[in-house]
Structures are given as structure tokens and as C-alpha cells.
């Protein structure tokens, strides 16, 4: 009879404290509360980096465009071609996770463009932006705040990548970072697996569509300004 009463009392205690059913024995003994599984932190500016660049472009378009002079067009086209070349080179050796809202890296890529500098995509993006700024605003003091904000933003994204990769790959990243500059390329080449230039180009189709849209807006803005004045 006493044994039956003890079993019934244990069942009552279990019903009254259901949260303790799944608590590990170590937690019960120590009195510590179970820890919730942490979700990976997502930097706001990293998640919405495309929107930031888009807003910066629209603000730039509010300003009156400069005259389309030959020297400005040559500056634009040369910087644009260099940026295009660098981005395609970088995309040949990395995976598909460059436009998501979280940072991912299945492996540490240290060959191809990434043997010359750690952030070729961000350098290419900054170069694209600078070329478009000069195309729209010309050689004037108005380009300075836009270039400063753009470069600072791309450097910040590069720092976020560095922190993420260092945390994930540890000493492997530290050795690579000591040998490879962040934003200014060095003359060094290391071979590794890469896709074709065509595949790399097609993998960035959203980037090229965005670039075409901005270029068209700049051209339309210039034509409209000339017609109105």
C-alpha cells in the first residue's frame, strides 16, 4: 500500500512540473536553467547591403548630372571594365552564397583572385560605384561624400567577413590573412578549382541586371536634364 501511494505521489509531481521532464540530470543537480540554442547573429547592414547601395544610388541621382565629357566617359569605362574583370575572376572560384542574408562559407577559398586580396568582390563593388559616381557627377566636389560613404561601407562589409571567417576557420584564416592584403592586390597566384568565365558571369545575373538599371537611369537623367535646360 505504501509503495502504491509513493508511485501516485511521483505521478502528481511530474504533472505539476512538466518542464523538468526534459531537463538533463546535470542541470537538475547544479540547479542551472537549460540554455536555449543560439541562432546565428545577422548584421543588419550585411543583410540589407543591396538596399543600402540602391538607396545611395537614388540619392546620387537626385543631384544634377554633369555634362557627358569624353574624359569622364573614359574614366568611367576603364574603372567599370576593371571592376567587371575582378568580379568575374572572384566569382570563378567561390560558391553561390554571395547574395544571401547570412554569411556562409563551406571552405576557405585562398586561390585565384583570393590569393591576391581577401575581398575582391567588395573591391569590385566599390569600383563599380565609383565609376557610376564619376559618370553621373563628373569631376566635382560632389563626388567626395558619395565615394567616402561607398568605400567606408565596403570596408565595413570586409571587416564583417574577416570576423566571420576567423571565427569559423581559426588559424587557417589567420595564416591566409597574414599573407594576403584585404583590399590592395599583390602579385601572387595560387591555382585551385574554378568555374568557367561564362558560368561565373551567369552566376551574377542579378548584379548585372541591377548595374544595367542604374546605367539606364543615369543616361535617362542626363538626357532629361539636357532637354529641360
Secondary structure as the mmCIF struct_conf table of DSSP 4:
data_model
#
loop_
_struct_conf.conf_type_id
_struct_conf.id
_struct_conf.beg_label_comp_id
_struct_conf.beg_label_asym_id
_struct_conf.beg_label_seq_id
_struct_conf.end_label_comp_id
_struct_conf.end_label_asym_id
_struct_conf.end_label_seq_id
HELX_RH_AL_P HELX_RH_AL_P1 UNK A 2 UNK A 16
TURN_TY1_P TURN_TY1_P1 UNK A 17 UNK A 17
HELX_RH_3T_P HELX_RH_3T_P1 UNK A 18 UNK A 20
TURN_TY1_P TURN_TY1_P2 UNK A 21 UNK A 22
BEND BEND1 UNK A 23 UNK A 23
HELX_RH_AL_P HELX_RH_AL_P2 UNK A 25 UNK A 30
TURN_TY1_P TURN_TY1_P3 UNK A 31 UNK A 31
HELX_LH_PP_P HELX_LH_PP_P1 UNK A 32 UNK A 41
HELX_RH_AL_P HELX_RH_AL_P3 UNK A 44 UNK A 47
TURN_TY1_P TURN_TY1_P4 UNK A 48 UNK A 48
HELX_RH_AL_P HELX_RH_AL_P4 UNK A 49 UNK A 62
BEND BEND2 UNK A 63 UNK A 63
HELX_LH_PP_P HELX_LH_PP_P2 UNK A 64 UNK A 67
HELX_RH_AL_P HELX_RH_AL_P5 UNK A 70 UNK A 91
TURN_TY1_P TURN_TY1_P5 UNK A 92 UNK A 93
BEND BEND3 UNK A 94 UNK A 94
BEND BEND4 UNK A 96 UNK A 96
TURN_TY1_P TURN_TY1_P6 UNK A 97 UNK A 98
BEND BEND5 UNK A 99 UNK A 102
BEND BEND6 UNK A 106 UNK A 107
BEND BEND7 UNK A 111 UNK A 111
HELX_RH_3T_P HELX_RH_3T_P2 UNK A 112 UNK A 115
TURN_TY1_P TURN_TY1_P7 UNK A 116 UNK A 116
BEND BEND8 UNK A 118 UNK A 118
HELX_RH_AL_P HELX_RH_AL_P6 UNK A 120 UNK A 137
BEND BEND9 UNK A 139 UNK A 140
TURN_TY1_P TURN_TY1_P8 UNK A 141 UNK A 141
HELX_RH_AL_P HELX_RH_AL_P7 UNK A 142 UNK A 169
TURN_TY1_P TURN_TY1_P9 UNK A 170 UNK A 170
HELX_RH_AL_P HELX_RH_AL_P8 UNK A 171 UNK A 179
BEND BEND10 UNK A 180 UNK A 180
BEND BEND11 UNK A 182 UNK A 184
BEND BEND12 UNK A 187 UNK A 187
HELX_RH_AL_P HELX_RH_AL_P9 UNK A 197 UNK A 203
TURN_TY1_P TURN_TY1_P10 UNK A 204 UNK A 204
HELX_RH_AL_P HELX_RH_AL_P10 UNK A 205 UNK A 228
#
